[in-house]
């Protein structure tokens, strides 16, 4: 679900950094070889060639992001979603979170994960306050929920023009 969104955002003019901890996946992506059927290799190669999209396993590339979309797996363990990937991702993003940024959780999980799990980890790792310094929300099935704002609210102070996803 992450690669199709990343490629489309790059195609419409945004600078996109695809971050993954799997070096084999990064190698495939940087070679223009998508690992999902939803993205044609010609589309991936096109956004790589323009520089609008890059893939990396280096967390330093997350610095200064405006929007981060979390699309990690949440496999079921004894019928319950395993949220360890979300926790790990939140800790990594939190180290690079800045005022004005937005974090969207798009992984399949139960309602409340954003407020009960993601937000506290982001706040602890960054020292910032959700809904005040940055926004965090959940997107699932075309619906979005966020804490500290609604869809018509203005972004927090510090959000700059020139989106970097």
C-alpha positions, 0 to 999 in steps of 0.5 A: 500500500505504501509504494503505490501512494509514494509513486503517485505522490512523486508523479504529481510533483512531490519529493518522496523518500521511501524508507524501509529497513529491508536492504534487499527491498531498497536494492530492488526499488532503486533498480526500478524493480517494484515488489508490488503488482500495483506499480509498473516498473516503468512508473517507478523508473520514471520517478526515480529518473526525475529524482522525485522518488528515492528509496533508502534504509538510512533513517537520516533521510527522514530529516525535515519531512512534512508528511510521513505515511506509515504503511507497515505490516501488522500481522495477526498473532493469536488473532491480534494485530502485532504492532511492533512494526508500528512501534519501531517506525514511530520511534524512528520517525519521532527522532526526525519529527519537527513542528508542523509535520503530519504523521498518518498511520495507514497500516491495518490496525484497530481503532485507537492505535493512533491515540493510544500507541503511535502518538505517545511514542512520537511525543516521547521520541521528539519532545513535541506535543501531538495536536499542538506541535504536529498532527497524527492521524489514521487513514483507513478505507478512505476515512481519516481520523486525527487527534488535535485537528479536523480535516478543515483545520489549519496545519500547525505553525511551522508547516512549510510550502513545498511538501516532502512526503 
